[in-house]
Each structure stands twice: as C-alpha cells, then as structure tokens.
Amino acid sequence: MGAGLGGGSADAAATLHSLNRLWEAKLSPEELRRLAVSIGADVSFGLIGGTALARGIGEEITRLPPLPPVRVLLAKPPFSVDTGSVYQNLIITSETRHPKTKDLIRSIGKGDIWKGVSFWGNLLEDVTLKRHPEVGRIIERLKEEGLPARMSGSGPTVFALLPEGKDISKLRKALAPEGWWWREGRFVQEGVEIRQIKEGEWNGKKAIDPD
C-alpha cells in the first residue's frame, strides 16, 4: 500500500469477492461494484481485473481487450506517497498535455502495446516527481536503456515494459539504490485471481479460482 499499485484497493476488492462466496450472499457483480465505490474509487477495477478503461473517479469501468502477456519491471523506492495529497496538489490547465486515451485504446484493440506507449501518460507525475526527483531519475535511466517507463498511479512505483529475452540483471544492479524494491512479472490477461501468499513467497498458490 502507498506504492501507486492499488494495493489497498486490491485488498478491499479481494475481501468483497471472498466474503460474497464464503457467506453465500449471492450479490451480483453490479451490487458488488456499488459496495466497492463506497470503499474507494479503485476498488471497482479490482473486482474486474484484466484491462479496462476507468471513467469518473474510477468507478465507471469498461472492459478492454486483454493485453498481451508482456514482461513488466516494477521498482519502488523505500518510501510511500499519500494519494490524497498528490491529487490535492495537481493543477490542470489548458496547456496540460493529456494522454491520448483513444489512440491507446486502439493500440490495445490491435494487441500492440508497444505502439501504445507513445500515447500513454500520467498527469500525477507532475506532482510526485517534483517532490521526489529520484523517481524521475529512475524513469529517465530506464528510458536510456530503451525501455518504455512511467510512474504507476500516484507513485512512487515505476514500471517499465521489457522485451522478451532482454537480460536486466546488470541494469537492476545499476539502478537499485539501497532500499529499493524490485520485481519482474507479466500482465495478467483477464479475470480476477486471488492467491494465498506466504512470507518469502512470490507467486503463491491459488486460494480462489478466477470467475
């Protein structure tokens, strides 16, 4: 939590999803989403999973075609960021450069996430990178390696897409300042999967099958 990865929202979504089954409440997806909005704006997305377009404050969810299982690198510095404070300090003007959402959605529809990176963006970087310039330096270092990189959510976690076969072991050593957390994974194509994680374990074992 506090990483810009939706950790708290994912926990809330998992709790709603699990209790609905364990208590046999038989709430519909729409009823679960109404509950989710009352907890947090990102919780609705956590109930759906996969690739989606979020509108409003995040509660209006439209499914998109699944992303290809591209490799993803995550890097988080040894501090967290308060999402509320970032939004409060975000200033949007007529000159603000917005992500080209429609073009990005078209690229996703064609299964070409690599072309889509030229259309993506994150307006919250304007706030977080000013407060924590070390995060911006990591993004630029990744870009120097030819890796599309951005900050995730309100930060401070950075993510980068990795080509198949690219060895990043030396890069990780060069980029990993003391206390930074690093993980590599892949995009999950669609659906929700809940895993039971033990201490020191990364992938975990399935606790509840995907819907």
PyRosetta script that sets phi, psi and omega in degrees:
from pyrosetta import init, pose_from_sequence

init()
pose = pose_from_sequence("MGAGLGGGSADAAATLHSLNRLWEAKLSPEELRRLAVSIGADVSFGLIGGTALARGIGEEITRLPPLPPVRVLLAKPPFSVDTGSVYQNLIITSETRHPKTKDLIRSIGKGDIWKGVSFWGNLLEDVTLKRHPEVGRIIERLKEEGLPARMSGSGPTVFALLPEGKDISKLRKALAPEGWWWREGRFVQEGVEIRQIKEGEWNGKKAIDPD")
pose.set_psi(1, 152.1)
pose.set_omega(1, -177.4)
pose.set_phi(2, 75.4)
pose.set_psi(2, 17.8)
pose.set_omega(2, -177.4)
pose.set_phi(3, -106.6)
pose.set_psi(3, -8.9)
pose.set_omega(3, -174.8)
pose.set_phi(4, 81.4)
pose.set_psi(4, 17.4)
pose.set_omega(4, -178.8)
pose.set_phi(5, -111.2)
pose.set_psi(5, 8.0)
pose.set_omega(5, 179.6)
pose.set_phi(6, 71.5)
pose.set_psi(6, 27.8)
pose.set_omega(6, -176.6)
pose.set_phi(7, -61.6)
pose.set_psi(7, -48.5)
pose.set_omega(7, 179.1)
pose.set_phi(8, -65.8)
pose.set_psi(8, -39.3)
pose.set_omega(8, 178.8)
pose.set_phi(9, -65.8)
pose.set_psi(9, -38.8)
pose.set_omega(9, 178.1)
pose.set_phi(10, -64.7)
pose.set_psi(10, -39.3)
pose.set_omega(10, 177.0)
pose.set_phi(11, -62.0)
pose.set_psi(11, -42.9)
pose.set_omega(11, 179.8)
pose.set_phi(12, -64.5)
pose.set_psi(12, -43.0)
pose.set_omega(12, 179.4)
pose.set_phi(13, -63.8)
pose.set_psi(13, -41.9)
pose.set_omega(13, 179.1)
pose.set_phi(14, -62.9)
pose.set_psi(14, -37.4)
pose.set_omega(14, 179.6)
pose.set_phi(15, -66.1)
pose.set_psi(15, -46.1)
pose.set_omega(15, 178.2)
pose.set_phi(16, -61.0)
pose.set_psi(16, -46.9)
pose.set_omega(16, -178.3)
pose.set_phi(17, -60.7)
pose.set_psi(17, -44.1)
pose.set_omega(17, -176.3)
pose.set_phi(18, -71.3)
pose.set_psi(18, -44.6)
pose.set_omega(18, -179.0)
pose.set_phi(19, -64.8)
pose.set_psi(19, -34.2)
pose.set_omega(19, 177.5)
pose.set_phi(20, -60.0)
pose.set_psi(20, -35.9)
pose.set_omega(20, 178.4)
pose.set_phi(21, -80.1)
pose.set_psi(21, -48.5)
pose.set_omega(21, -175.4)
pose.set_phi(22, -63.3)
pose.set_psi(22, -37.0)
pose.set_omega(22, -179.8)
pose.set_phi(23, -91.4)
pose.set_psi(23, -1.1)
pose.set_omega(23, -178.6)
pose.set_phi(24, 51.5)
pose.set_psi(24, 43.4)
pose.set_omega(24, -178.1)
pose.set_phi(25, -72.9)
pose.set_psi(25, -23.9)
pose.set_omega(25, 177.3)
pose.set_phi(26, 57.6)
pose.set_psi(26, 35.6)
pose.set_omega(26, 175.3)
pose.set_phi(27, -72.8)
pose.set_psi(27, 140.2)
pose.set_omega(27, 179.1)
pose.set_phi(28, -72.5)
pose.set_psi(28, 162.8)
pose.set_omega(28, 175.5)
pose.set_phi(29, -54.7)
pose.set_psi(29, -37.9)
pose.set_omega(29, 179.6)
pose.set_phi(30, -66.2)
pose.set_psi(30, -40.9)
pose.set_omega(30, 178.1)
pose.set_phi(31, -65.5)
pose.set_psi(31, -38.8)
pose.set_omega(31, 177.2)
pose.set_phi(32, -64.2)
pose.set_psi(32, -40.0)
pose.set_omega(32, 179.9)
pose.set_phi(33, -64.8)
pose.set_psi(33, -36.4)
pose.set_omega(33, 177.6)
pose.set_phi(34, -63.8)
pose.set_psi(34, -40.7)
pose.set_omega(34, 175.0)
pose.set_phi(35, -64.2)
pose.set_psi(35, -40.3)
pose.set_omega(35, -176.8)
pose.set_phi(36, -61.3)
pose.set_psi(36, -41.8)
pose.set_omega(36, -178.9)
pose.set_phi(37, -62.1)
pose.set_psi(37, -33.7)
pose.set_omega(37, -179.7)
pose.set_phi(38, -70.3)
pose.set_psi(38, -15.9)
pose.set_omega(38, 180.0)
pose.set_phi(39, -94.6)
pose.set_psi(39, -45.0)
pose.set_omega(39, -178.3)
pose.set_phi(40, -175.2)
pose.set_psi(40, 153.6)
pose.set_omega(40, -173.9)
pose.set_phi(41, -64.0)
pose.set_psi(41, -32.3)
pose.set_omega(41, -175.6)
pose.set_phi(42, -89.4)
pose.set_psi(42, -5.4)
pose.set_omega(42, -173.7)
pose.set_phi(43, -68.5)
pose.set_psi(43, -33.5)
pose.set_omega(43, 178.9)
pose.set_phi(44, -59.6)
pose.set_psi(44, -41.9)
pose.set_omega(44, 178.2)
pose.set_phi(45, -62.4)
pose.set_psi(45, -38.7)
pose.set_omega(45, 179.7)
pose.set_phi(46, -62.4)
pose.set_psi(46, -28.3)
pose.set_omega(46, 178.1)
pose.set_phi(47, -73.4)
pose.set_psi(47, -27.8)
pose.set_omega(47, -175.4)
pose.set_phi(48, -92.3)
pose.set_psi(48, -49.0)
pose.set_omega(48, -178.6)
pose.set_phi(49, 73.2)
pose.set_psi(49, 178.7)
pose.set_omega(49, 179.7)
pose.set_phi(50, 72.6)
pose.set_psi(50, -148.4)
pose.set_omega(50, -177.4)
pose.set_phi(51, -106.2)
pose.set_psi(51, 131.6)
pose.set_omega(51, -176.6)
pose.set_phi(52, -154.7)
pose.set_psi(52, 157.1)
pose.set_omega(52, 173.0)
pose.set_phi(53, -100.7)
pose.set_psi(53, 127.2)
pose.set_omega(53, 179.5)
pose.set_phi(54, -107.9)
pose.set_psi(54, 129.7)
pose.set_omega(54, 177.1)
pose.set_phi(55, -118.7)
pose.set_psi(55, 179.2)
pose.set_omega(55, -178.6)
pose.set_phi(56, 66.8)
pose.set_psi(56, -129.8)
pose.set_omega(56, 174.1)
pose.set_phi(57, -99.2)
pose.set_psi(57, 14.4)
pose.set_omega(57, 179.4)
pose.set_phi(58, 115.5)
pose.set_psi(58, -4.0)
pose.set_omega(58, -173.6)
pose.set_phi(59, -91.0)
pose.set_psi(59, -16.2)
pose.set_omega(59, 179.2)
pose.set_phi(60, -94.4)
pose.set_psi(60, 104.8)
pose.set_omega(60, -170.6)
pose.set_phi(61, -108.7)
pose.set_psi(61, 129.2)
pose.set_omega(61, 173.3)
pose.set_phi(62, -121.2)
pose.set_psi(62, 123.6)
pose.set_omega(62, 179.5)
pose.set_phi(63, -66.4)
pose.set_psi(63, 144.0)
pose.set_omega(63, 174.6)
pose.set_phi(64, -121.2)
pose.set_psi(64, 162.8)
pose.set_omega(64, 176.7)
pose.set_phi(65, -56.8)
pose.set_psi(65, 145.7)
pose.set_omega(65, -177.6)
pose.set_phi(66, -64.3)
pose.set_psi(66, 145.1)
pose.set_omega(66, 174.7)
pose.set_phi(67, -72.2)
pose.set_psi(67, 152.2)
pose.set_omega(67, 172.4)
pose.set_phi(68, -66.6)
pose.set_psi(68, 154.5)
pose.set_omega(68, -175.7)
pose.set_phi(69, -74.9)
pose.set_psi(69, 61.7)
pose.set_omega(69, -178.2)
pose.set_phi(70, -71.5)
pose.set_psi(70, 144.2)
pose.set_omega(70, 175.5)
pose.set_phi(71, -66.1)
pose.set_psi(71, 141.4)
pose.set_omega(71, 179.9)
pose.set_phi(72, -133.7)
pose.set_psi(72, 134.9)
pose.set_omega(72, 175.3)
pose.set_phi(73, -105.4)
pose.set_psi(73, 133.1)
pose.set_omega(73, 176.1)
pose.set_phi(74, -116.1)
pose.set_psi(74, 139.6)
pose.set_omega(74, 177.6)
pose.set_phi(75, -140.3)
pose.set_psi(75, 122.9)
pose.set_omega(75, -179.7)
pose.set_phi(76, -123.4)
pose.set_psi(76, 128.9)
pose.set_omega(76, 176.9)
pose.set_phi(77, -72.1)
pose.set_psi(77, 168.7)
pose.set_omega(77, -175.4)
pose.set_phi(78, -79.2)
pose.set_psi(78, 41.7)
pose.set_omega(78, 174.3)
pose.set_phi(79, -152.5)
pose.set_psi(79, 163.3)
pose.set_omega(79, 179.9)
pose.set_phi(80, -113.6)
pose.set_psi(80, 169.2)
pose.set_omega(80, -179.7)
pose.set_phi(81, -126.6)
pose.set_psi(81, 137.5)
pose.set_omega(81, 178.2)
pose.set_phi(82, -83.4)
pose.set_psi(82, 113.6)
pose.set_omega(82, -175.4)
pose.set_phi(83, -59.4)
pose.set_psi(83, -43.8)
pose.set_omega(83, -178.7)
pose.set_phi(84, -58.4)
pose.set_psi(84, -41.9)
pose.set_omega(84, -179.8)
pose.set_phi(85, -65.8)
pose.set_psi(85, -38.3)
pose.set_omega(85, 179.0)
pose.set_phi(86, -63.1)
pose.set_psi(86, -47.2)
pose.set_omega(86, 179.7)
pose.set_phi(87, -63.4)
pose.set_psi(87, -37.9)
pose.set_omega(87, -179.5)
pose.set_phi(88, -64.3)
pose.set_psi(88, -27.7)
pose.set_omega(88, -176.9)
pose.set_phi(89, -101.0)
pose.set_psi(89, 5.3)
pose.set_omega(89, 177.7)
pose.set_phi(90, -79.1)
pose.set_psi(90, 125.8)
pose.set_omega(90, 179.1)
pose.set_phi(91, -116.6)
pose.set_psi(91, 118.0)
pose.set_omega(91, 179.8)
pose.set_phi(92, -109.6)
pose.set_psi(92, 124.3)
pose.set_omega(92, 179.4)
pose.set_phi(93, -118.3)
pose.set_psi(93, 178.8)
pose.set_omega(93, 179.3)
pose.set_phi(94, -67.0)
pose.set_psi(94, -17.7)
pose.set_omega(94, -178.8)
pose.set_phi(95, -94.9)
pose.set_psi(95, -3.9)
pose.set_omega(95, -178.9)
pose.set_phi(96, -63.7)
pose.set_psi(96, 130.0)
pose.set_omega(96, 179.5)
pose.set_phi(97, -84.2)
pose.set_psi(97, 116.3)
pose.set_omega(97, -178.1)
pose.set_phi(98, -93.8)
pose.set_psi(98, 152.9)
pose.set_omega(98, 172.0)
pose.set_phi(99, -60.9)
pose.set_psi(99, 147.1)
pose.set_omega(99, 179.0)
pose.set_phi(100, -88.7)
pose.set_psi(100, 80.4)
pose.set_omega(100, -170.8)
pose.set_phi(101, -60.3)
pose.set_psi(101, -44.0)
pose.set_omega(101, -177.5)
pose.set_phi(102, -63.5)
pose.set_psi(102, -41.3)
pose.set_omega(102, 178.7)
pose.set_phi(103, -66.1)
pose.set_psi(103, -38.2)
pose.set_omega(103, 178.4)
pose.set_phi(104, -64.4)
pose.set_psi(104, -42.1)
pose.set_omega(104, 178.7)
pose.set_phi(105, -62.6)
pose.set_psi(105, -39.3)
pose.set_omega(105, 177.5)
pose.set_phi(106, -63.4)
pose.set_psi(106, -40.4)
pose.set_omega(106, 178.1)
pose.set_phi(107, -64.4)
pose.set_psi(107, -40.2)
pose.set_omega(107, 177.5)
pose.set_phi(108, -62.5)
pose.set_psi(108, -42.0)
pose.set_omega(108, 179.5)
pose.set_phi(109, -61.3)
pose.set_psi(109, -29.8)
pose.set_omega(109, 178.8)
pose.set_phi(110, -88.8)
pose.set_psi(110, -1.2)
pose.set_omega(110, -179.6)
pose.set_phi(111, 73.5)
pose.set_psi(111, 20.5)
pose.set_omega(111, -177.2)
pose.set_phi(112, -112.8)
pose.set_psi(112, 78.9)
pose.set_omega(112, -179.3)
pose.set_phi(113, -68.7)
pose.set_psi(113, -26.0)
pose.set_omega(113, -178.7)
pose.set_phi(114, -68.0)
pose.set_psi(114, -36.1)
pose.set_omega(114, 174.5)
pose.set_phi(115, -72.4)
pose.set_psi(115, -32.7)
pose.set_omega(115, -177.5)
pose.set_phi(116, -63.5)
pose.set_psi(116, -23.8)
pose.set_omega(116, -176.9)
pose.set_phi(117, -64.7)
pose.set_psi(117, -20.7)
pose.set_omega(117, 178.4)
pose.set_phi(118, -74.7)
pose.set_psi(118, -9.9)
pose.set_omega(118, -178.4)
pose.set_phi(119, -109.5)
pose.set_psi(119, -10.9)
pose.set_omega(119, -173.7)
pose.set_phi(120, -79.5)
pose.set_psi(120, 173.9)
pose.set_omega(120, 178.5)
pose.set_phi(121, -177.3)
pose.set_psi(121, 172.2)
pose.set_omega(121, 178.7)
pose.set_phi(122, -152.0)
pose.set_psi(122, 101.8)
pose.set_omega(122, -177.0)
pose.set_phi(123, -63.7)
pose.set_psi(123, -23.4)
pose.set_omega(123, -178.5)
pose.set_phi(124, -70.7)
pose.set_psi(124, -15.7)
pose.set_omega(124, 174.8)
pose.set_phi(125, -59.4)
pose.set_psi(125, -32.5)
pose.set_omega(125, -178.5)
pose.set_phi(126, -57.1)
pose.set_psi(126, -32.6)
pose.set_omega(126, -179.2)
pose.set_phi(127, -88.9)
pose.set_psi(127, -53.5)
pose.set_omega(127, -171.6)
pose.set_phi(128, -66.6)
pose.set_psi(128, -40.2)
pose.set_omega(128, -177.6)
pose.set_phi(129, -69.1)
pose.set_psi(129, -27.6)
pose.set_omega(129, 175.1)
pose.set_phi(130, -69.8)
pose.set_psi(130, -36.5)
pose.set_omega(130, 179.8)
pose.set_phi(131, -76.9)
pose.set_psi(131, -33.0)
pose.set_omega(131, -175.1)
pose.set_phi(132, -132.0)
pose.set_psi(132, 78.3)
pose.set_omega(132, -176.2)
pose.set_phi(133, -61.4)
pose.set_psi(133, -21.8)
pose.set_omega(133, 178.7)
pose.set_phi(134, -63.4)
pose.set_psi(134, -28.2)
pose.set_omega(134, 176.8)
pose.set_phi(135, -68.2)
pose.set_psi(135, -42.2)
pose.set_omega(135, 177.6)
pose.set_phi(136, -63.8)
pose.set_psi(136, -35.6)
pose.set_omega(136, 179.3)
pose.set_phi(137, -65.3)
pose.set_psi(137, -36.9)
pose.set_omega(137, 177.6)
pose.set_phi(138, -66.0)
pose.set_psi(138, -41.6)
pose.set_omega(138, 178.5)
pose.set_phi(139, -59.2)
pose.set_psi(139, -46.0)
pose.set_omega(139, -178.9)
pose.set_phi(140, -66.0)
pose.set_psi(140, -36.6)
pose.set_omega(140, 178.6)
pose.set_phi(141, -64.8)
pose.set_psi(141, -40.1)
pose.set_omega(141, 177.6)
pose.set_phi(142, -64.9)
pose.set_psi(142, -40.2)
pose.set_omega(142, 178.8)
pose.set_phi(143, -64.8)
pose.set_psi(143, -35.1)
pose.set_omega(143, 177.2)
pose.set_phi(144, -61.6)
pose.set_psi(144, -27.2)
pose.set_omega(144, 177.9)
pose.set_phi(145, -84.6)
pose.set_psi(145, 4.6)
pose.set_omega(145, -180.0)
pose.set_phi(146, 81.1)
pose.set_psi(146, 18.0)
pose.set_omega(146, -177.4)
pose.set_phi(147, -103.0)
pose.set_psi(147, 123.3)
pose.set_omega(147, 174.6)
pose.set_phi(148, -61.9)
pose.set_psi(148, 124.3)
pose.set_omega(148, -174.7)
pose.set_phi(149, -138.9)
pose.set_psi(149, 146.5)
pose.set_omega(149, 177.1)
pose.set_phi(150, -150.4)
pose.set_psi(150, 167.5)
pose.set_omega(150, 170.0)
pose.set_phi(151, -83.8)
pose.set_psi(151, 144.3)
pose.set_omega(151, 179.1)
pose.set_phi(152, -93.3)
pose.set_psi(152, 125.6)
pose.set_omega(152, 176.3)
pose.set_phi(153, 57.7)
pose.set_psi(153, -135.4)
pose.set_omega(153, 178.1)
pose.set_phi(154, -85.3)
pose.set_psi(154, 2.3)
pose.set_omega(154, 178.0)
pose.set_phi(155, 84.5)
pose.set_psi(155, -177.7)
pose.set_omega(155, 7.4)
pose.set_phi(156, -94.4)
pose.set_psi(156, 7.4)
pose.set_omega(156, -177.6)
pose.set_phi(157, -66.1)
pose.set_psi(157, 139.4)
pose.set_omega(157, 176.1)
pose.set_phi(158, -108.8)
pose.set_psi(158, 141.7)
pose.set_omega(158, 174.3)
pose.set_phi(159, -126.6)
pose.set_psi(159, 152.2)
pose.set_omega(159, 178.6)
pose.set_phi(160, -141.5)
pose.set_psi(160, 143.3)
pose.set_omega(160, 174.7)
pose.set_phi(161, -83.0)
pose.set_psi(161, 140.1)
pose.set_omega(161, -176.3)
pose.set_phi(162, -119.3)
pose.set_psi(162, 126.0)
pose.set_omega(162, 175.2)
pose.set_phi(163, -64.4)
pose.set_psi(163, 150.3)
pose.set_omega(163, 176.8)
pose.set_phi(164, -60.9)
pose.set_psi(164, 137.8)
pose.set_omega(164, 176.3)
pose.set_phi(165, 84.6)
pose.set_psi(165, -7.7)
pose.set_omega(165, -179.7)
pose.set_phi(166, -75.0)
pose.set_psi(166, 123.9)
pose.set_omega(166, 178.0)
pose.set_phi(167, -85.6)
pose.set_psi(167, 118.9)
pose.set_omega(167, -177.4)
pose.set_phi(168, -112.0)
pose.set_psi(168, 13.2)
pose.set_omega(168, -176.9)
pose.set_phi(169, -60.5)
pose.set_psi(169, -43.9)
pose.set_omega(169, 179.1)
pose.set_phi(170, -69.6)
pose.set_psi(170, -37.4)
pose.set_omega(170, 179.0)
pose.set_phi(171, -63.1)
pose.set_psi(171, -41.8)
pose.set_omega(171, 179.9)
pose.set_phi(172, -62.9)
pose.set_psi(172, -40.6)
pose.set_omega(172, 178.4)
pose.set_phi(173, -64.8)
pose.set_psi(173, -39.3)
pose.set_omega(173, -178.8)
pose.set_phi(174, -71.3)
pose.set_psi(174, -32.2)
pose.set_omega(174, -174.5)
pose.set_phi(175, -93.8)
pose.set_psi(175, -16.2)
pose.set_omega(175, -170.0)
pose.set_phi(176, -84.9)
pose.set_psi(176, 86.3)
pose.set_omega(176, 172.7)
pose.set_phi(177, -63.2)
pose.set_psi(177, 162.1)
pose.set_omega(177, -176.8)
pose.set_phi(178, -57.4)
pose.set_psi(178, 129.1)
pose.set_omega(178, 176.8)
pose.set_phi(179, 92.0)
pose.set_psi(179, -9.3)
pose.set_omega(179, 178.0)
pose.set_phi(180, -72.3)
pose.set_psi(180, 144.6)
pose.set_omega(180, -179.7)
pose.set_phi(181, -104.3)
pose.set_psi(181, 130.0)
pose.set_omega(181, -176.9)
pose.set_phi(182, -127.3)
pose.set_psi(182, 138.1)
pose.set_omega(182, 174.2)
pose.set_phi(183, -146.3)
pose.set_psi(183, 150.0)
pose.set_omega(183, 173.9)
pose.set_phi(184, -121.9)
pose.set_psi(184, 139.7)
pose.set_omega(184, 178.6)
pose.set_phi(185, -153.0)
pose.set_psi(185, -157.7)
pose.set_omega(185, 177.3)
pose.set_phi(186, -139.2)
pose.set_psi(186, 156.3)
pose.set_omega(186, 173.8)
pose.set_phi(187, -63.5)
pose.set_psi(187, 138.4)
pose.set_omega(187, 172.9)
pose.set_phi(188, -87.1)
pose.set_psi(188, 128.4)
pose.set_omega(188, -169.1)
pose.set_phi(189, -68.1)
pose.set_psi(189, -47.8)
pose.set_omega(189, 179.1)
pose.set_phi(190, -165.5)
pose.set_psi(190, 163.4)
pose.set_omega(190, 176.9)
pose.set_phi(191, 86.4)
pose.set_psi(191, 177.0)
pose.set_omega(191, 180.0)
pose.set_phi(192, -114.1)
pose.set_psi(192, 132.9)
pose.set_omega(192, 176.8)
pose.set_phi(193, -131.4)
pose.set_psi(193, 127.2)
pose.set_omega(193, 180.0)
pose.set_phi(194, -107.3)
pose.set_psi(194, 127.1)
pose.set_omega(194, -178.2)
pose.set_phi(195, -119.1)
pose.set_psi(195, 147.5)
pose.set_omega(195, 177.0)
pose.set_phi(196, -93.9)
pose.set_psi(196, 117.4)
pose.set_omega(196, -174.5)
pose.set_phi(197, -106.3)
pose.set_psi(197, 129.8)
pose.set_omega(197, 174.6)
pose.set_phi(198, -101.1)
pose.set_psi(198, 158.3)
pose.set_omega(198, -179.2)
pose.set_phi(199, -57.9)
pose.set_psi(199, 131.2)
pose.set_omega(199, 179.4)
pose.set_phi(200, 82.7)
pose.set_psi(200, 2.5)
pose.set_omega(200, -178.0)
pose.set_phi(201, -107.8)
pose.set_psi(201, 142.7)
pose.set_omega(201, -177.8)
pose.set_phi(202, -100.0)
pose.set_psi(202, -58.0)
pose.set_omega(202, -174.4)
pose.set_phi(203, -77.5)
pose.set_psi(203, -35.3)
pose.set_omega(203, -179.6)
pose.set_phi(204, 72.3)
pose.set_psi(204, -177.1)
pose.set_omega(204, 177.6)
pose.set_phi(205, -122.1)
pose.set_psi(205, 152.0)
pose.set_omega(205, -177.1)
pose.set_phi(206, -64.7)
pose.set_psi(206, 131.0)
pose.set_omega(206, 174.8)
pose.set_phi(207, -101.4)
pose.set_psi(207, -35.0)
pose.set_omega(207, 178.6)
pose.set_phi(208, -138.5)
pose.set_psi(208, 131.6)
pose.set_omega(208, 179.9)
pose.set_phi(209, -69.0)
pose.set_psi(209, 154.2)
pose.set_omega(209, 177.3)
pose.set_phi(210, -64.0)
pose.set_psi(210, 150.6)
pose.set_omega(210, 173.4)
pose.set_phi(211, -73.5)
pose.dump_pdb("model.pdb")
